[in-house]
Amino acid sequence: MRLALLPRLTRRLVSAPLRELSSRLPRIGELPTVRAVIVAHELHGPAMRPIDVSACWNTLGRLVRCDHGGRDELRLEPEALRPLVDTTLRELPNFEARPLANTAHGLAVVADVVSFAPGEAMWRGLAEAMIPRVGEATAQHLANTAYAFAKAQYPARALFEAVAAEAVPRLGEFTPQDLAITVWAFARFSRRRRSDANAPVWEDQPAPALFEAVAAEAVPRLGEFSPQNLAITVTAFARADQPAPELFEAVAAEAVPRLGEFAPQDLADMARAFSRAGHGSSLRLRGR
């Protein structure tokens, strides 16, 4: 492929590594910059398998979080990602659960960080492809899928219902972070914050059976939770208006001796969650 045919962002940033990238499909996850991922896709997109396409999104999601990964250049020209969107849509029928989850998660991060709008067809296609494959997904993939669609504020209710139904009997497979991320995702659609006036919202409570099951699973495992995951979990329950007095009492008992481990933001979030859920006195009494 001639360099002149590459997107403007790619042409501007390409240097010596182009020759190496053009010879064979590289290991996408090892590429060091956004530029390299875009070039690799432009040169090898037609030959990419679903696992390669998902690796592009997964790697981009990691790189845009880094100061030196090419995030700022991509912010100037996010439409350089449009060919990768087209390839993804073309290959979606061939995606299995893992590449679907990785694609959704990476795309959600990229879209948020660089203000890229992949289009409704992309999110709808990912949701429709994932629903019949939730049984193939690992706990982490289920959590990441819910996170991605919540982050993107795409109201894929049927997908969330499928994830909840699959997750409840398998919560023992979830890490503390998976549990926290999952309830955060379901809570995001349960209530609009004042700053989210245009955000989608559930018409009724989101998957109450999931919240009940997560509370029961989490209580005996709270010692495994990081301070951030404790704060995320109670914030999700409070935001979704899900009553879980045993969970809040257990979190208070776990958190108070560890308050020195909490970042200021996590402390503030947890205090607000306890107050909103009507358990503020539990946290205060435990702290005496």
HELIX and SHEET records of a PDB file:
HELIX    1   1 LEU A    3  LEU A    5  5                                   3    
HELIX    2   2 ARG A    8  LEU A   13  1                                   6    
HELIX    3   3 PRO A   17  SER A   23  1                                   7    
HELIX    4   4 ILE A   28  GLU A   30  5                                   3    
HELIX    5   5 VAL A   34  HIS A   44  1                                  11    
HELIX    6   6 GLY A   45  ALA A   47  5                                   3    
HELIX    7   7 PRO A   50  LEU A   63  1                                  14    
HELIX    8   8 ARG A   71  LEU A   76  1                                   6    
HELIX    9   9 PRO A   78  LEU A   81  5                                   4    
HELIX   10  10 ARG A   82  GLU A   91  1                                  10    
HELIX   11  11 LEU A   92  ASN A   94  5                                   3    
HELIX   12  12 ALA A   97  VAL A  114  1                                  18    
HELIX   13  13 GLU A  120  MET A  130  1                                  11    
HELIX   14  14 ILE A  131  GLU A  136  5                                   6    
HELIX   15  15 ALA A  139  LYS A  151  1                                  13    
HELIX   16  16 ARG A  157  ALA A  167  1                                  11    
HELIX   17  17 VAL A  168  GLU A  173  5                                   6    
HELIX   18  18 PRO A  176  ARG A  188  1                                  13    
HELIX   19  19 ARG A  194  ASP A  196  5                                   3    
HELIX   20  20 PRO A  208  ALA A  218  1                                  11    
HELIX   21  21 VAL A  219  GLU A  224  5                                   6    
HELIX   22  22 PRO A  227  ARG A  239  1                                  13    
HELIX   23  23 PRO A  245  ALA A  255  1                                  11    
HELIX   24  24 VAL A  256  GLU A  261  5                                   6    
HELIX   25  25 PRO A  264  ARG A  276  1                                  13    
HELIX   26  26 GLY A  280  ARG A  286  1                                   7    
END                                                                             
